[in-house]
Amino acid sequence: MRTYITQGEILPTWELHALSEALLGSRFVARSPLMGTFRASRGFAFIFTHEGRATLEARFPFLSGYLERVLDPDSARGLLPWRERWWRRGRKRPVPNAFYLNLLLLDAGTGVGRHIDATLQGPSGVPGATPEYVSVLYLRVPERAKGGELRLLQSNVPVGEVRPREGLLVHFRGDLQHEVHPFTGGEEGAQRASLVCEQYVFPPDALARIPTFRIQSKAGFAAYLDAQRERPDTGSAGGVE
């Protein structure tokens, strides 16, 4: 079973740039809502389920093309054992049904320490819950930047390293340790931007505890009020925290 796969240019250049500009220009960008090794980063995040995806796309339509490609189960089929990939034998794998989508902004000299993603472990109430897989799309990589690699490990043993490149998509197994090396160089004030989607498979009882749709942002009350004023009547639960 492969530990990670990469895909280049999953979005046209114009769509990638439009997605990047919309996310980085959002009122929700602030200090990261994640703790621990992410304290020095910036961004914001969404929690959603399949049921809440319509609400997410209604409020943030620029995400639709990205979601169509990254949440397609066939996009990550390369992570399956070869027998399941080529002959579709063995048990049918469940499709991810809950997601944590995080905009991650890093300044030069800032990295992310070694960790295993488990952001929805608390909300789900499932001890030790990790994603089925994690998907990383690189939105912006500063020109002439050096470093910034995504390093993947299993039981502290390196199993892969990915050099960031704009438009590159990486799927990796959700039980892997990983870390992001700091980058150096680039223009003054340049940031590296990526969109990270943790894709989980939960049984019905745990899935019922996951918010259908929620925004996580440290941007403050003003951003919350703006979001409420612009919120369409979708009939789905949602909120900002």
N, C-alpha and C positions, 0 to 999 in steps of 0.2 A: 504494500500500500504506500503510495507516494505521500510525502509530507507536505509538499506545496507544488503549485503550478502557477505559471504566469501567462498572461495574455496581453498583447499589445494593441493599442488603438481600438478599444472597444467602443469608443465614441468618436464621431468626427471631430476634427480640431475645433471648429466653431462651437460645437455643442459642449465640448470640454471647457473651453474658455468661458462660455456663457454660464455654465454650472459653477465654475470657480468664482466668477465675479459676483454671482448672486449669493453664494454662500459667504464669501469673505466680506461682502458689503451688507450682510444682515445685521439688524439691530440686536440680534441675540448673541453675537460674538463678544466674548468676555473671558475672564479667567475660566479655565476648564472646570466643568462640573465634576470631573473625576478627581480622585484623591491619590495619595501615595506617589508613585513615580511620575504622575502626570501633573504635579503641582506647578511646574515651570511652564506648562503649555497653555494655549488658549483655544477657544472654540465653543461649541455647544452641541447638544445631542438630542436625538429623538428616541423614545421607546414606542414601539408599535407592534401590532399583530397583523395577520392577514386581514382581519376584519377592519382594522384601523388604517390600512394602507390607503383606502379611498379618501379618508380625511386628510392624511398627510399630503397626498397628491393634489387635493383641492386647495389646500392652503399654501403649498409650495410646489406649483406645477412644474418648475424647472427641474425637479427631481425625477419626473416620470420616466424619461429615457434611461437615466441611470438605473432606476429601480427595475425596469423591464429587463435589463441585461444582467445585472448583478444578482437579482433574486431568482433568475431562471435556474432551476435545478441542474439543467444540462451544462450551465457555465462552469460548475465545479465537478463535473463527472470524472475529470481526470484524477481526482483524489480517491476514487473508488478502487478496490482491488481489480486487477486486470480482467478477471473472469466476469465481473459484474459490468465492467465498462464495455467489453466487446461482445459478450454473448448474453448480457443481462440475466445471468444465472444467479441462484441463491435467493435469499429473502429480499423482498422489495424494501428499499430504504425509505424511511419516513422523510417527508419534505419539511424543512424548517418552517416553523409557524410563529416565531417571536423573534424580534430584532432590536438590536441597540445600534443606532447609526450615529457616529460621532465625527464631527469635523475637528481635525487635529492640526493645530498651527504651532510650528516650532521655529524659534529664532536661531541664528547662527550660534554655535557653541552649546546648544541645549539638546539633550537627548531624552530618551525614556528608558528607565531602568528595567531590568529583567522581571517579567511577570507572566501570569497566565490569565487570559480574559475570563471573567466570571461576573460581569456587571449585573446580569439578571438573576444571579443566584439568590440574592436577598428578596427581591420582589416575588420570585416564583415560590420561595419556601422549599426549594430542593437543595439539600446540602451537597456541595461539591459540583453543582451544575456548571458545565462549561459549554461553549458553543459547539455545534456540529462542525462548523468551520468558520473562519474569519476571512473577510474580503477587504482588501486595501486597494483603493484607487488613488494614484498620485495625481493631484490636481495641478500643483505648481512645484517646480524644482528650480531654485535660482541658477542662473547661468554661471558657469565657472565655479560652482560649488563643488567641494570635495567631501567625501564621507557621506554620512546620513544613511548608511546601509541598515536594512532590516535583517537582524540575525535571529535565526530559529534554532531552538535547542530542545532536546528530549532528555530529561533527567540530567540536565546540565552538560550534555554532550552536544556540540554543534551538529546540526543536520542540514543546514542551508543558510545562504546569505543572498539577499536581493539588493541590488543597487537601484536606487530610485530613479525613475524617468517619467516625465510628464506623459500621462495617458496609459501608463502601465497598470494592469490589474493583477493582483496577487491573491490567490485563495490558499490558505494554509489550514491544517488541522487545528481545531479549537483547543485540543489538549496540550499543545506545544507551548513551552516557554518561549518568550521572544523579547527583544529589546531593540531600541533604535539608537544607533550611534549618532553623536552630534555631527553636524556638517560645519565646514569652514568655507570662507570665501563668499563670492557673490557680492552684489551691490550692498551698500550700507542700508540697514533696515530690512533686508530681504528675509522673507519667511518661506519655509517649506510647508505646503498644505497637502493634506491627504484626507480621504473620506474612508472611515473604517466602519465596517458593518459586521457585528457579531450575529451569527445566524444560529438560532437555537431550535431544538426539537423538544417540546414539553408534552406530557400527557394532559388530558383534558382538565383534571383538577388543578394542576399547576398553572396551565395556560389561563384558567379563569382568574387567577390572581394577578396576572400581568395587565397593566393599563393598556386599553385598546389603542390609545394614542396620547402621548405626553411629550412636551418639550422640556428639556433640562437646560437651564441657562442661568448664569450668574450676572446677567445684564441688568437686573434690578427691576423695580416696580413699573417704571415708565415703559419698558419693553413689554411687560405683561399687559398693561392697559392698551397699548397699540395692538397687540395680538388679539385681545378680546374684541376691540372695535372692528377688526378686519375679519373676524372669524365667521366663515359661512355657516349656514344652517344645514349641516350634514347629517344630523341625527345621531352622531357618534360622540362618545365621551372624549374629552380631551382636556388639556390644561398645561400650565407652565409651572415648573418648580425650580 
